[in-house]
Amino acid sequence: MKITIWHNPRCSKSREAVNTVEESTCETEVVKYLDEQLTKETMTKMMKMLGFKSAREWMRTGEAVYKELDLKNVTDEDTLIEAMIQNPKLIQRPVLIKGNKAIIGRPAETIPAFIKE
């Protein structure tokens, strides 16, 4: 089965995830999500696949842009999703997708079990 990875080449955990999947026997598709124009539909679908009830669960709250946009005080889900679309660095990574399931590949030890599912 094919595994798609939302990948940021500058992130060591993301690079580790790509290497782990490529070393398996799975077909791999790497999506450099920082270079893609994400949509609300894609983000909402991915949140459901990840099992997140709130966009905040998927956000990198330590990023400077999170603080600059004062997102800790935002409660509207559409606003949080739009912030992630406009600032994809806010998205926790790497995201691994297989069929209708997805995980955040952190810690990296979760990846082999996901591949085997």
C-alpha distance (Angstrom), angle and dihedral (degrees) to the residues before:
residue distance angle dihedral
M1 . . .
K2 3.78 . .
I3 3.80 121.0 .
T4 3.78 119.1 -157.9
I5 3.79 118.2 -157.0
W6 3.79 124.7 -160.4
H7 3.78 96.2 -145.2
N8 3.78 137.8 -168.8
P9 3.83 106.9 -166.8
R10 3.82 91.2 -154.9
C11 3.82 92.1 60.1
S12 3.80 116.2 88.0
K13 3.83 92.2 -154.1
S14 3.78 89.8 51.7
R15 3.81 92.0 49.6
E16 3.80 89.3 48.5
A17 3.81 90.3 52.5
V18 3.81 92.2 50.9
N19 3.81 90.8 49.7
T20 3.81 92.3 48.5
V21 3.79 93.5 50.5
E22 3.80 94.1 43.0
E23 3.82 89.9 51.9
S24 3.81 89.6 56.0
T25 3.79 122.9 75.9
C26 3.81 92.3 -106.2
E27 3.76 124.2 116.7
T28 3.81 106.0 -112.7
E29 3.79 132.7 -150.9
V30 3.80 116.6 -173.1
V31 3.80 116.9 -157.0
K32 3.78 116.5 -168.1
Y33 3.79 92.7 -148.3
L34 3.81 93.5 -173.1
D35 3.81 87.4 65.6
E36 3.82 95.6 44.8
Q37 3.79 127.2 84.1
L38 3.78 101.7 -122.4
T39 3.79 119.4 -154.9
K40 3.77 132.6 -146.1
E41 3.80 88.6 -116.5
T42 3.82 91.9 54.4
M43 3.79 92.8 45.4
T44 3.82 93.8 47.8
K45 3.81 91.8 47.9
M46 3.80 91.1 48.3
M47 3.81 92.0 49.3
K48 3.81 89.1 55.7
M49 3.80 91.3 47.9
L50 3.81 89.6 50.7
G51 3.79 90.8 48.6
F52 3.80 94.4 -121.8
K53 3.79 119.0 153.1
S54 3.79 92.7 -166.6
A55 3.79 133.3 34.0
R56 3.80 87.5 -130.6
E57 3.82 89.2 70.9
W58 3.81 87.2 64.1
M59 3.79 96.5 45.5
R60 3.78 129.7 102.6
T61 3.79 96.0 -130.5
G62 3.80 92.9 -174.8
E63 3.81 93.7 64.9
A64 3.81 116.7 111.8
V65 3.80 91.5 -126.6
Y66 3.82 89.6 57.7
K67 3.77 88.9 59.1
E68 3.83 94.0 39.8
L69 3.81 91.2 55.0
D70 3.81 90.9 43.7
L71 3.80 89.3 -130.1
K72 3.80 93.5 162.8
N73 3.81 87.0 76.2
V74 3.82 95.3 47.6
T75 3.79 116.3 101.8
D76 3.81 100.2 169.1
E77 3.82 109.3 102.8
D78 3.82 94.2 -152.8
T79 3.81 89.9 55.3
L80 3.82 91.5 50.1
I81 3.81 91.8 48.6
E82 3.80 91.3 47.7
A83 3.82 89.8 50.4
M84 3.82 89.0 54.8
I85 3.81 91.6 48.1
Q86 3.81 91.9 50.3
N87 3.83 92.9 40.6
P88 3.82 107.4 31.0
K89 3.81 90.7 176.8
L90 3.80 83.9 79.3
I91 3.81 90.9 68.5
Q92 3.80 116.8 100.7
R93 3.78 109.3 -121.9
P94 2.90 155.9 -105.2
V95 3.79 100.9 26.9
L96 3.80 114.9 -166.2
I97 3.80 118.7 -162.5
K98 3.78 127.0 -167.1
G99 3.79 119.5 169.8
N100 3.79 106.8 -46.7
K101 3.81 95.2 -22.3
A102 3.79 130.4 86.6
I103 3.79 137.6 179.4
I104 3.76 138.8 -175.7
G105 3.82 103.9 -114.4
R106 3.81 94.3 -131.3
P107 2.86 121.6 143.7
A108 3.79 94.0 29.6
E109 3.80 90.2 -137.2
T110 3.83 88.5 75.5
I111 3.80 92.6 63.8
P112 3.85 101.3 74.6
A113 3.82 91.8 52.4
F114 3.83 90.1 49.0
I115 3.80 90.7 50.7
K116 3.83 91.1 52.4
E117 3.84 95.5 48.1
